[in-house]
Amino acid sequence: MRETPPIACTLSPDDMPQRAADIRALGRDALLTVERSEARATLRFRRDPSTRARVETILAAESKCCAFIDFELADAGDAIVLTLAAPKGGEPAMHMLAELFAAAKPDVAA
């Protein structure tokens, strides 16, 4: 059984503004929809190679600083689907991340 990492973001305060900007830019450029439940968020992005590379880059970085969130990336029809799942207690941080993707896209409810 996998031990759940501590529920804490380890990203340095100096790196947070750039990471947030990168996430908002990806959301603005390619986010299609966000579906949320209590412990999960599913984000659908426009499917193209450039978007996939950007999602993978952010996913790799977020997997290191927010190791308690489970990230799953898949292709589904015309979309790239990123699923975020949080353990008990990690839901607020996971939802804040989903909201950050949707922040620059008011037509997508997060």
Biopython code that builds the backbone (N, CA, C, O; Angstrom):
import numpy as np
from Bio.PDB.StructureBuilder import StructureBuilder

atoms = [
    (1, "MET", "N", (0.840, -1.177, 0.000)),
    (1, "MET", "CA", (0.000, 0.000, 0.000)),
    (1, "MET", "C", (0.886, 1.241, 0.000)),
    (1, "MET", "O", (1.832, 1.340, 0.782)),
    (2, "ARG", "N", (0.581, 2.163, -0.862)),
    (2, "ARG", "CA", (1.348, 3.390, -0.986)),
    (2, "ARG", "C", (1.037, 4.340, 0.166)),
    (2, "ARG", "O", (-0.127, 4.578, 0.489)),
    (3, "GLU", "N", (2.075, 4.874, 0.775)),
    (3, "GLU", "CA", (1.889, 5.842, 1.845)),
    (3, "GLU", "C", (1.609, 7.205, 1.226)),
    (3, "GLU", "O", (2.286, 7.621, 0.286)),
    (4, "THR", "N", (0.604, 7.898, 1.760)),
    (4, "THR", "CA", (0.257, 9.218, 1.248)),
    (4, "THR", "C", (1.283, 10.236, 1.724)),
    (4, "THR", "O", (1.537, 10.345, 2.923)),
    (5, "PRO", "N", (1.872, 10.980, 0.799)),
    (5, "PRO", "CA", (2.816, 12.033, 1.194)),
    (5, "PRO", "C", (2.107, 13.093, 2.028)),
    (5, "PRO", "O", (0.881, 13.189, 1.984)),
    (6, "PRO", "N", (2.852, 13.884, 2.783)),
    (6, "PRO", "CA", (2.228, 14.957, 3.557)),
    (6, "PRO", "C", (1.436, 15.898, 2.643)),
    (6, "PRO", "O", (1.820, 16.151, 1.502)),
    (7, "ILE", "N", (0.337, 16.400, 3.169)),
    (7, "ILE", "CA", (-0.495, 17.318, 2.402)),
    (7, "ILE", "C", (0.099, 18.715, 2.554)),
    (7, "ILE", "O", (-0.261, 19.480, 3.449)),
    (8, "ALA", "N", (1.009, 19.010, 1.654)),
    (8, "ALA", "CA", (1.706, 20.296, 1.679)),
    (8, "ALA", "C", (2.337, 20.539, 0.319)),
    (8, "ALA", "O", (2.828, 19.610, -0.322)),
    (9, "CYS", "N", (2.323, 21.779, -0.115)),
    (9, "CYS", "CA", (2.999, 22.166, -1.350)),
    (9, "CYS", "C", (4.432, 22.543, -0.989)),
    (9, "CYS", "O", (4.664, 23.311, -0.056)),
    (10, "THR", "N", (5.377, 22.004, -1.724)),
    (10, "THR", "CA", (6.782, 22.282, -1.438)),
    (10, "THR", "C", (7.389, 23.270, -2.429)),
    (10, "THR", "O", (8.604, 23.466, -2.433)),
    (11, "LEU", "N", (6.573, 23.889, -3.258)),
    (11, "LEU", "CA", (7.071, 24.880, -4.208)),
    (11, "LEU", "C", (7.533, 26.116, -3.436)),
    (11, "LEU", "O", (6.844, 26.588, -2.531)),
    (12, "SER", "N", (8.683, 26.621, -3.796)),
    (12, "SER", "CA", (9.198, 27.796, -3.083)),
    (12, "SER", "C", (8.360, 29.029, -3.422)),
    (12, "SER", "O", (7.812, 29.127, -4.520)),
    (13, "PRO", "N", (8.262, 29.968, -2.481)),
    (13, "PRO", "CA", (7.511, 31.199, -2.742)),
    (13, "PRO", "C", (8.038, 31.972, -3.953)),
    (13, "PRO", "O", (7.271, 32.648, -4.640)),
    (14, "ASP", "N", (9.330, 31.874, -4.214)),
    (14, "ASP", "CA", (9.906, 32.562, -5.372)),
    (14, "ASP", "C", (9.427, 31.962, -6.692)),
    (14, "ASP", "O", (9.325, 32.666, -7.696)),
    (15, "ASP", "N", (9.130, 30.647, -6.689)),
    (15, "ASP", "CA", (8.715, 29.969, -7.916)),
    (15, "ASP", "C", (7.204, 30.007, -8.145)),
    (15, "ASP", "O", (6.737, 29.742, -9.253)),
    (16, "MET", "N", (6.442, 30.334, -7.108)),
    (16, "MET", "CA", (4.978, 30.291, -7.223)),
    (16, "MET", "C", (4.401, 31.222, -8.284)),
    (16, "MET", "O", (3.529, 30.790, -9.039)),
    (17, "PRO", "N", (4.843, 32.481, -8.384)),
    (17, "PRO", "CA", (4.224, 33.355, -9.393)),
    (17, "PRO", "C", (4.379, 32.839, -10.828)),
    (17, "PRO", "O", (3.434, 32.907, -11.614)),
    (18, "GLN", "N", (5.551, 32.330, -11.170)),
    (18, "GLN", "CA", (5.750, 31.825, -12.537)),
    (18, "GLN", "C", (4.927, 30.571, -12.784)),
    (18, "GLN", "O", (4.340, 30.416, -13.855)),
    (19, "ARG", "N", (4.877, 29.669, -11.798)),
    (19, "ARG", "CA", (4.076, 28.447, -11.962)),
    (19, "ARG", "C", (2.615, 28.811, -12.146)),
    (19, "ARG", "O", (1.946, 28.270, -13.026)),
    (20, "ALA", "N", (2.118, 29.716, -11.330)),
    (20, "ALA", "CA", (0.718, 30.131, -11.447)),
    (20, "ALA", "C", (0.450, 30.758, -12.812)),
    (20, "ALA", "O", (-0.592, 30.508, -13.419)),
    (21, "ALA", "N", (1.378, 31.563, -13.288)),
    (21, "ALA", "CA", (1.221, 32.187, -14.611)),
    (21, "ALA", "C", (1.195, 31.133, -15.708)),
    (21, "ALA", "O", (0.399, 31.231, -16.642)),
    (22, "ASP", "N", (2.052, 30.131, -15.606)),
    (22, "ASP", "CA", (2.085, 29.053, -16.605)),
    (22, "ASP", "C", (0.772, 28.278, -16.609)),
    (22, "ASP", "O", (0.239, 27.949, -17.668)),
    (23, "ILE", "N", (0.259, 27.992, -15.424)),
    (23, "ILE", "CA", (-0.994, 27.242, -15.313)),
    (23, "ILE", "C", (-2.156, 28.061, -15.868)),
    (23, "ILE", "O", (-2.971, 27.542, -16.631)),
    (24, "ARG", "N", (-2.238, 29.336, -15.492)),
    (24, "ARG", "CA", (-3.316, 30.187, -16.022)),
    (24, "ARG", "C", (-3.225, 30.321, -17.539)),
    (24, "ARG", "O", (-4.249, 30.316, -18.221)),
    (25, "ALA", "N", (-2.004, 30.441, -18.077)),
    (25, "ALA", "CA", (-1.832, 30.568, -19.528)),
    (25, "ALA", "C", (-2.304, 29.309, -20.246)),
    (25, "ALA", "O", (-2.965, 29.395, -21.280)),
    (26, "LEU", "N", (-1.971, 28.155, -19.708)),
    (26, "LEU", "CA", (-2.438, 26.905, -20.310)),
    (26, "LEU", "C", (-3.958, 26.839, -20.271)),
    (26, "LEU", "O", (-4.594, 26.467, -21.257)),
    (27, "GLY", "N", (-4.533, 27.196, -19.143)),
    (27, "GLY", "CA", (-5.988, 27.202, -19.041)),
    (27, "GLY", "C", (-6.622, 28.152, -20.034)),
    (27, "GLY", "O", (-7.591, 27.800, -20.705)),
    (28, "ARG", "N", (-6.078, 29.358, -20.131)),
    (28, "ARG", "CA", (-6.607, 30.362, -21.066)),
    (28, "ARG", "C", (-6.533, 29.859, -22.505)),
    (28, "ARG", "O", (-7.466, 30.056, -23.284)),
    (29, "ASP", "N", (-5.424, 29.210, -22.856)),
    (29, "ASP", "CA", (-5.196, 28.802, -24.238)),
    (29, "ASP", "C", (-5.910, 27.516, -24.650)),
    (29, "ASP", "O", (-6.253, 27.351, -25.821)),
    (30, "ALA", "N", (-6.141, 26.596, -23.695)),
    (30, "ALA", "CA", (-6.580, 25.270, -24.136)),
    (30, "ALA", "C", (-7.637, 24.586, -23.284)),
    (30, "ALA", "O", (-8.134, 23.531, -23.680)),
    (31, "LEU", "N", (-8.006, 25.141, -22.126)),
    (31, "LEU", "CA", (-8.981, 24.474, -21.274)),
    (31, "LEU", "C", (-10.363, 24.508, -21.906)),
    (31, "LEU", "O", (-10.827, 25.554, -22.360)),
    (32, "LEU", "N", (-11.011, 23.356, -21.930)),
    (32, "LEU", "CA", (-12.366, 23.249, -22.481)),
    (32, "LEU", "C", (-13.415, 23.185, -21.376)),
    (32, "LEU", "O", (-14.394, 23.930, -21.400)),
    (33, "THR", "N", (-13.206, 22.287, -20.399)),
    (33, "THR", "CA", (-14.178, 22.122, -19.314)),
    (33, "THR", "C", (-13.467, 21.705, -18.032)),
    (33, "THR", "O", (-12.342, 21.207, -18.044)),
    (34, "VAL", "N", (-14.175, 21.933, -16.926)),
    (34, "VAL", "CA", (-13.740, 21.447, -15.615)),
    (34, "VAL", "C", (-14.954, 20.814, -14.950)),
    (34, "VAL", "O", (-16.020, 21.426, -14.880)),
    (35, "GLU", "N", (-14.794, 19.597, -14.467)),
    (35, "GLU", "CA", (-15.846, 18.926, -13.697)),
    (35, "GLU", "C", (-15.258, 18.625, -12.330)),
    (35, "GLU", "O", (-14.141, 18.120, -12.220)),
    (36, "ARG", "N", (-16.019, 18.939, -11.288)),
    (36, "ARG", "CA", (-15.506, 18.745, -9.936)),
    (36, "ARG", "C", (-16.443, 17.904, -9.094)),
    (36, "ARG", "O", (-17.664, 17.955, -9.242)),
    (37, "SER", "N", (-15.846, 17.136, -8.216)),
    (37, "SER", "CA", (-16.577, 16.467, -7.154)),
    (37, "SER", "C", (-15.792, 16.734, -5.882)),
    (37, "SER", "O", (-14.819, 17.488, -5.907)),
    (38, "GLU", "N", (-16.185, 16.149, -4.801)),
    (38, "GLU", "CA", (-15.548, 16.456, -3.525)),
    (38, "GLU", "C", (-14.038, 16.221, -3.540)),
    (38, "GLU", "O", (-13.279, 17.077, -3.084)),
    (39, "ALA", "N", (-13.598, 15.093, -4.050)),
    (39, "ALA", "CA", (-12.171, 14.749, -3.973)),
    (39, "ALA", "C", (-11.514, 14.590, -5.337)),
    (39, "ALA", "O", (-10.433, 14.010, -5.441)),
    (40, "ARG", "N", (-12.165, 15.104, -6.393)),
    (40, "ARG", "CA", (-11.641, 14.903, -7.746)),
    (40, "ARG", "C", (-12.008, 16.089, -8.621)),
    (40, "ARG", "O", (-13.054, 16.713, -8.446)),
    (41, "ALA", "N", (-11.127, 16.386, -9.564)),
    (41, "ALA", "CA", (-11.429, 17.378, -10.595)),
    (41, "ALA", "C", (-10.949, 16.806, -11.923)),
    (41, "ALA", "O", (-9.860, 16.240, -12.008)),
    (42, "THR", "N", (-11.758, 16.956, -12.941)),
    (42, "THR", "CA", (-11.411, 16.484, -14.271)),
    (42, "THR", "C", (-11.391, 17.682, -15.206)),
    (42, "THR", "O", (-12.392, 18.375, -15.387)),
    (43, "LEU", "N", (-10.226, 17.903, -15.792)),
    (43, "LEU", "CA", (-10.028, 19.033, -16.696)),
    (43, "LEU", "C", (-9.819, 18.499, -18.105)),
    (43, "LEU", "O", (-9.011, 17.596, -18.324)),
    (44, "ARG", "N", (-10.543, 19.055, -19.045)),
    (44, "ARG", "CA", (-10.420, 18.653, -20.445)),
    (44, "ARG", "C", (-9.786, 19.809, -21.214)),
    (44, "ARG", "O", (-10.231, 20.954, -21.137)),
    (45, "PHE", "N", (-8.738, 19.474, -21.952)),
    (45, "PHE", "CA", (-8.009, 20.455, -22.750)),
    (45, "PHE", "C", (-8.119, 20.110, -24.227)),
    (45, "PHE", "O", (-8.293, 18.949, -24.599)),
    (46, "ARG", "N", (-8.015, 21.134, -25.057)),
    (46, "ARG", "CA", (-7.979, 20.937, -26.510)),
    (46, "ARG", "C", (-6.852, 19.959, -26.820)),
    (46, "ARG", "O", (-5.757, 20.071, -26.270)),
    (47, "ARG", "N", (-7.121, 19.013, -27.691)),
    (47, "ARG", "CA", (-6.131, 17.976, -28.000)),
    (47, "ARG", "C", (-5.271, 18.385, -29.180)),
    (47, "ARG", "O", (-5.733, 18.429, -30.320)),
    (48, "ASP", "N", (-4.020, 18.681, -28.891)),
    (48, "ASP", "CA", (-3.012, 18.896, -29.924)),
    (48, "ASP", "C", (-1.648, 18.682, -29.267)),
    (48, "ASP", "O", (-1.534, 18.751, -28.043)),
    (49, "PRO", "N", (-0.616, 18.424, -30.070)),
    (49, "PRO", "CA", (0.697, 18.101, -29.505)),
    (49, "PRO", "C", (1.282, 19.198, -28.613)),
    (49, "PRO", "O", (1.910, 18.897, -27.598)),
    (50, "SER", "N", (1.087, 20.442, -28.976)),
    (50, "SER", "CA", (1.614, 21.547, -28.178)),
    (50, "SER", "C", (0.949, 21.599, -26.804)),
    (50, "SER", "O", (1.622, 21.775, -25.788)),
    (51, "THR", "N", (-0.371, 21.444, -26.780)),
    (51, "THR", "CA", (-1.091, 21.453, -25.504)),
    (51, "THR", "C", (-0.656, 20.278, -24.646)),
    (51, "THR", "O", (-0.427, 20.431, -23.446)),
    (52, "ARG", "N", (-0.543, 19.117, -25.253)),
    (52, "ARG", "CA", (-0.122, 17.939, -24.472)),
    (52, "ARG", "C", (1.247, 18.167, -23.851)),
    (52, "ARG", "O", (1.454, 17.820, -22.688)),
    (53, "ALA", "N", (2.180, 18.736, -24.588)),
    (53, "ALA", "CA", (3.516, 19.005, -24.047)),
    (53, "ALA", "C", (3.441, 19.967, -22.868)),
    (53, "ALA", "O", (4.137, 19.783, -21.869)),
    (54, "ARG", "N", (2.608, 20.980, -22.977)),
    (54, "ARG", "CA", (2.463, 21.952, -21.882)),
    (54, "ARG", "C", (1.825, 21.306, -20.658)),
    (54, "ARG", "O", (2.265, 21.542, -19.533)),
    (55, "VAL", "N", (0.791, 20.493, -20.868)),
    (55, "VAL", "CA", (0.152, 19.795, -19.752)),
    (55, "VAL", "C", (1.166, 18.873, -19.074)),
    (55, "VAL", "O", (1.259, 18.849, -17.846)),
    (56, "GLU", "N", (1.917, 18.124, -19.861)),
    (56, "GLU", "CA", (2.911, 17.203, -19.304)),
    (56, "GLU", "C", (3.985, 17.942, -18.507)),
    (56, "GLU", "O", (4.421, 17.452, -17.465)),
    (57, "THR", "N", (4.414, 19.102, -18.974)),
    (57, "THR", "CA", (5.414, 19.887, -18.256)),
    (57, "THR", "C", (4.880, 20.351, -16.908)),
    (57, "THR", "O", (5.559, 20.226, -15.889)),
    (58, "ILE", "N", (3.683, 20.877, -16.904)),
    (58, "ILE", "CA", (3.081, 21.324, -15.641)),
    (58, "ILE", "C", (2.806, 20.138, -14.732)),
    (58, "ILE", "O", (3.025, 20.220, -13.523)),
    (59, "LEU", "N", (2.335, 19.054, -15.289)),
    (59, "LEU", "CA", (2.063, 17.855, -14.510)),
    (59, "LEU", "C", (3.328, 17.329, -13.833)),
    (59, "LEU", "O", (3.289, 16.951, -12.662)),
    (60, "ALA", "N", (4.434, 17.302, -14.547)),
    (60, "ALA", "CA", (5.697, 16.845, -13.963)),
    (60, "ALA", "C", (6.123, 17.749, -12.807)),
    (60, "ALA", "O", (6.580, 17.266, -11.771)),
    (61, "ALA", "N", (5.974, 19.035, -12.984)),
    (61, "ALA", "CA", (6.358, 19.985, -11.933)),
    (61, "ALA", "C", (5.425, 19.882, -10.730)),
    (61, "ALA", "O", (5.887, 19.860, -9.589)),
    (62, "GLU", "N", (4.123, 19.818, -10.973)),
    (62, "GLU", "CA", (3.160, 19.745, -9.875)),
    (62, "GLU", "C", (3.248, 18.416, -9.127)),
    (62, "GLU", "O", (2.981, 18.365, -7.926)),
    (63, "SER", "N", (3.617, 17.354, -9.815)),
    (63, "SER", "CA", (3.767, 16.048, -9.165)),
    (63, "SER", "C", (4.875, 16.070, -8.123)),
    (63, "SER", "O", (4.847, 15.305, -7.158)),
    (64, "LYS", "N", (5.843, 16.944, -8.322)),
    (64, "LYS", "CA", (6.944, 17.058, -7.353)),
    (64, "LYS", "C", (6.551, 17.910, -6.156)),
    (64, "LYS", "O", (6.830, 17.536, -5.016)),
    (65, "CYS", "N", (5.911, 19.043, -6.392)),
    (65, "CYS", "CA", (5.632, 19.958, -5.275)),
    (65, "CYS", "C", (4.334, 19.612, -4.554)),
    (65, "CYS", "O", (4.176, 19.953, -3.382)),
    (66, "CYS", "N", (3.421, 18.956, -5.216)),
    (66, "CYS", "CA", (2.153, 18.551, -4.589)),
    (66, "CYS", "C", (1.998, 17.038, -4.744)),
    (66, "CYS", "O", (1.056, 16.550, -5.368)),
    (67, "ALA", "N", (2.942, 16.320, -4.160)),
    (67, "ALA", "CA", (3.007, 14.862, -4.328)),
    (67, "ALA", "C", (1.797, 14.141, -3.754)),
    (67, "ALA", "O", (1.567, 12.978, -4.083)),
    (68, "PHE", "N", (1.029, 14.793, -2.919)),
    (68, "PHE", "CA", (-0.152, 14.154, -2.331)),
    (68, "PHE", "C", (-1.317, 14.080, -3.311)),
    (68, "PHE", "O", (-2.259, 13.319, -3.087)),
    (69, "ILE", "N", (-1.272, 14.852, -4.390)),
    (69, "ILE", "CA", (-2.332, 14.810, -5.406)),
    (69, "ILE", "C", (-1.982, 13.731, -6.426)),
    (69, "ILE", "O", (-0.850, 13.648, -6.902)),
    (70, "ASP", "N", (-2.972, 12.912, -6.751)),
    (70, "ASP", "CA", (-2.800, 11.921, -7.814)),
    (70, "ASP", "C", (-3.199, 12.585, -9.125)),
    (70, "ASP", "O", (-4.293, 13.137, -9.244)),
    (71, "PHE", "N", (-2.308, 12.528, -10.101)),
    (71, "PHE", "CA", (-2.546, 13.102, -11.416)),
    (71, "PHE", "C", (-2.646, 11.970, -12.427)),
    (71, "PHE", "O", (-1.810, 11.066, -12.439)),
    (72, "GLU", "N", (-3.660, 12.019, -13.270)),
    (72, "GLU", "CA", (-3.817, 11.032, -14.338)),
    (72, "GLU", "C", (-4.066, 11.778, -15.639)),
    (72, "GLU", "O", (-4.933, 12.648, -15.711)),
    (73, "LEU", "N", (-3.302, 11.433, -16.660)),
    (73, "LEU", "CA", (-3.420, 12.096, -17.958)),
    (73, "LEU", "C", (-3.832, 11.060, -18.999)),
    (73, "LEU", "O", (-3.252, 9.977, -19.071)),
    (74, "ALA", "N", (-4.831, 11.397, -19.799)),
    (74, "ALA", "CA", (-5.321, 10.468, -20.819)),
    (74, "ALA", "C", (-5.838, 11.245, -22.021)),
    (74, "ALA", "O", (-6.168, 12.427, -21.924)),
    (75, "ASP", "N", (-5.902, 10.559, -23.149)),
    (75, "ASP", "CA", (-6.528, 11.111, -24.348)),
    (75, "ASP", "C", (-7.931, 10.535, -24.435)),
    (75, "ASP", "O", (-8.137, 9.339, -24.225)),
    (76, "ALA", "N", (-8.887, 11.389, -24.745)),
    (76, "ALA", "CA", (-10.273, 10.945, -24.873)),
    (76, "ALA", "C", (-10.908, 11.698, -26.028)),
    (76, "ALA", "O", (-11.305, 12.854, -25.886)),
    (77, "GLY", "N", (-11.000, 11.040, -27.162)),
    (77, "GLY", "CA", (-11.594, 11.686, -28.332)),
    (77, "GLY", "C", (-10.800, 12.907, -28.744)),
    (77, "GLY", "O", (-9.618, 12.808, -29.073)),
    (78, "ASP", "N", (-11.452, 14.060, -28.726)),
    (78, "ASP", "CA", (-10.802, 15.292, -29.166)),
    (78, "ASP", "C", (-10.207, 16.082, -28.013)),
    (78, "ASP", "O", (-9.906, 17.266, -28.166)),
    (79, "ALA", "N", (-10.032, 15.440, -26.853)),
    (79, "ALA", "CA", (-9.542, 16.153, -25.681)),
    (79, "ALA", "C", (-8.408, 15.399, -24.980)),
    (79, "ALA", "O", (-8.271, 14.180, -25.087)),
    (80, "ILE", "N", (-7.614, 16.178, -24.265)),
    (80, "ILE", "CA", (-6.639, 15.654, -23.315)),
    (80, "ILE", "C", (-7.309, 15.804, -21.965)),
    (80, "ILE", "O", (-7.771, 16.891, -21.621)),
    (81, "VAL", "N", (-7.368, 14.733, -21.198)),
    (81, "VAL", "CA", (-8.084, 14.745, -19.930)),
    (81, "VAL", "C", (-7.084, 14.602, -18.785)),
    (81, "VAL", "O", (-6.330, 13.631, -18.715)),
    (82, "LEU", "N", (-7.096, 15.578, -17.898)),
    (82, "LEU", "CA", (-6.258, 15.557, -16.707)),
    (82, "LEU", "C", (-7.177, 15.402, -15.511)),
    (82, "LEU", "O", (-8.041, 16.243, -15.263)),
    (83, "THR", "N", (-6.982, 14.313, -14.768)),
    (83, "THR", "CA", (-7.773, 14.067, -13.572)),
    (83, "THR", "C", (-6.894, 14.275, -12.349)),
    (83, "THR", "O", (-5.797, 13.724, -12.255)),
    (84, "LEU", "N", (-7.387, 15.071, -11.420)),
    (84, "LEU", "CA", (-6.712, 15.325, -10.155)),
    (84, "LEU", "C", (-7.539, 14.669, -9.062)),
    (84, "LEU", "O", (-8.757, 14.837, -9.017)),
    (85, "ALA", "N", (-6.890, 13.928, -8.189)),
    (85, "ALA", "CA", (-7.587, 13.303, -7.066)),
    (85, "ALA", "C", (-6.790, 13.576, -5.798)),
    (85, "ALA", "O", (-5.561, 13.508, -5.796)),
    (86, "ALA", "N", (-7.498, 13.883, -4.730)),
    (86, "ALA", "CA", (-6.835, 14.236, -3.482)),
    (86, "ALA", "C", (-7.281, 13.317, -2.353)),
    (86, "ALA", "O", (-8.434, 12.888, -2.306)),
    (87, "PRO", "N", (-6.364, 13.023, -1.451)),
    (87, "PRO", "CA", (-6.746, 12.268, -0.262)),
    (87, "PRO", "C", (-7.506, 13.174, 0.708)),
    (87, "PRO", "O", (-7.533, 14.393, 0.542)),
    (88, "LYS", "N", (-8.109, 12.575, 1.701)),
    (88, "LYS", "CA", (-8.829, 13.354, 2.706)),
    (88, "LYS", "C", (-7.892, 14.402, 3.291)),
    (88, "LYS", "O", (-6.782, 14.095, 3.727)),
    (89, "GLY", "N", (-8.358, 15.634, 3.290)),
    (89, "GLY", "CA", (-7.566, 16.745, 3.794)),
    (89, "GLY", "C", (-6.858, 17.512, 2.698)),
    (89, "GLY", "O", (-6.468, 18.662, 2.900)),
    (90, "GLY", "N", (-6.684, 16.894, 1.536)),
    (90, "GLY", "CA", (-5.998, 17.548, 0.425)),
    (90, "GLY", "C", (-6.931, 18.167, -0.594)),
    (90, "GLY", "O", (-6.482, 18.773, -1.567)),
    (91, "GLU", "N", (-8.220, 18.018, -0.377)),
    (91, "GLU", "CA", (-9.197, 18.513, -1.345)),
    (91, "GLU", "C", (-9.097, 20.015, -1.605)),
    (91, "GLU", "O", (-9.161, 20.427, -2.764)),
    (92, "PRO", "N", (-8.945, 20.845, -0.580)),
    (92, "PRO", "CA", (-8.872, 22.286, -0.860)),
    (92, "PRO", "C", (-7.721, 22.656, -1.789)),
    (92, "PRO", "O", (-7.901, 23.472, -2.692)),
    (93, "ALA", "N", (-6.555, 22.080, -1.586)),
    (93, "ALA", "CA", (-5.409, 22.384, -2.447)),
    (93, "ALA", "C", (-5.644, 21.885, -3.864)),
    (93, "ALA", "O", (-5.292, 22.563, -4.830)),
    (94, "MET", "N", (-6.235, 20.710, -3.993)),
    (94, "MET", "CA", (-6.521, 20.161, -5.315)),
    (94, "MET", "C", (-7.518, 21.045, -6.056)),
    (94, "MET", "O", (-7.365, 21.289, -7.253)),
    (95, "HIS", "N", (-8.541, 21.525, -5.348)),
    (95, "HIS", "CA", (-9.524, 22.399, -5.984)),
    (95, "HIS", "C", (-8.928, 23.756, -6.326)),
    (95, "HIS", "O", (-9.288, 24.344, -7.345)),
    (96, "MET", "N", (-8.033, 24.260, -5.502)),
    (96, "MET", "CA", (-7.360, 25.526, -5.824)),
    (96, "MET", "C", (-6.554, 25.382, -7.115)),
    (96, "MET", "O", (-6.518, 26.304, -7.929)),
    (97, "LEU", "N", (-5.907, 24.229, -7.304)),
    (97, "LEU", "CA", (-5.155, 23.997, -8.529)),
    (97, "LEU", "C", (-6.091, 23.979, -9.730)),
    (97, "LEU", "O", (-5.793, 24.597, -10.751)),
    (98, "ALA", "N", (-7.209, 23.284, -9.622)),
    (98, "ALA", "CA", (-8.188, 23.257, -10.720)),
    (98, "ALA", "C", (-8.692, 24.656, -11.027)),
    (98, "ALA", "O", (-8.834, 25.025, -12.193)),
    (99, "GLU", "N", (-8.960, 25.433, -9.995)),
    (99, "GLU", "CA", (-9.441, 26.801, -10.183)),
    (99, "GLU", "C", (-8.388, 27.680, -10.855)),
    (99, "GLU", "O", (-8.723, 28.581, -11.624)),
    (100, "LEU", "N", (-7.124, 27.416, -10.565)),
    (100, "LEU", "CA", (-6.054, 28.193, -11.182)),
    (100, "LEU", "C", (-6.041, 27.980, -12.701)),
    (100, "LEU", "O", (-5.831, 28.931, -13.453)),
    (101, "PHE", "N", (-6.263, 26.747, -13.156)),
    (101, "PHE", "CA", (-6.336, 26.480, -14.591)),
    (101, "PHE", "C", (-7.481, 27.270, -15.224)),
    (101, "PHE", "O", (-7.352, 27.754, -16.349)),
    (102, "ALA", "N", (-8.593, 27.401, -14.514)),
    (102, "ALA", "CA", (-9.783, 28.054, -15.071)),
    (102, "ALA", "C", (-9.817, 29.559, -14.816)),
    (102, "ALA", "O", (-10.713, 30.240, -15.314)),
    (103, "ALA", "N", (-8.872, 30.087, -14.061)),
    (103, "ALA", "CA", (-8.920, 31.493, -13.641)),
    (103, "ALA", "C", (-8.969, 32.478, -14.797)),
    (103, "ALA", "O", (-9.637, 33.506, -14.695)),
    (104, "ALA", "N", (-8.289, 32.193, -15.877)),
    (104, "ALA", "CA", (-8.229, 33.127, -17.003)),
    (104, "ALA", "C", (-9.316, 32.824, -18.040)),
    (104, "ALA", "O", (-9.309, 33.388, -19.134)),
    (105, "LYS", "N", (-10.236, 31.943, -17.695)),
    (105, "LYS", "CA", (-11.258, 31.529, -18.645)),
    (105, "LYS", "C", (-12.627, 31.582, -17.964)),
    (105, "LYS", "O", (-13.129, 30.550, -17.518)),
    (106, "PRO", "N", (-13.235, 32.762, -17.878)),
    (106, "PRO", "CA", (-14.472, 32.913, -17.117)),
    (106, "PRO", "C", (-15.633, 32.080, -17.635)),
    (106, "PRO", "O", (-16.586, 31.838, -16.893)),
    (107, "ASP", "N", (-15.583, 31.634, -18.889)),
    (107, "ASP", "CA", (-16.667, 30.825, -19.444)),
    (107, "ASP", "C", (-16.588, 29.360, -19.014)),
    (107, "ASP", "O", (-17.485, 28.578, -19.327)),
    (108, "VAL", "N", (-15.524, 28.978, -18.298)),
    (108, "VAL", "CA", (-15.376, 27.613, -17.810)),
    (108, "VAL", "C", (-15.546, 27.646, -16.305)),
    (108, "VAL", "O", (-14.740, 28.256, -15.603)),
    (109, "ALA", "N", (-16.583, 27.001, -15.802)),
    (109, "ALA", "CA", (-16.819, 26.976, -14.354)),
    (109, "ALA", "C", (-15.861, 26.003, -13.695)),
    (109, "ALA", "O", (-15.719, 24.862, -14.136)),
    (110, "ALA", "N", (-15.204, 26.457, -12.639)),
    (110, "ALA", "CA", (-14.283, 25.575, -11.912)),
    (110, "ALA", "C", (-14.831, 25.244, -10.553)),
    (110, "ALA", "O", (-14.197, 24.513, -9.793)),
]
sb = StructureBuilder()
sb.init_structure("model")
sb.init_model(0)
sb.init_chain("A")
sb.init_seg("    ")
for serial, (resi, resn, name, xyz) in enumerate(atoms, 1):
    if name == "N":
        sb.init_residue(resn, " ", resi, " ")
    sb.init_atom(name, np.array(xyz, "f"), 0.0, 1.0, " ", f" {name:<3s}", serial, name[0])
structure = sb.get_structure()
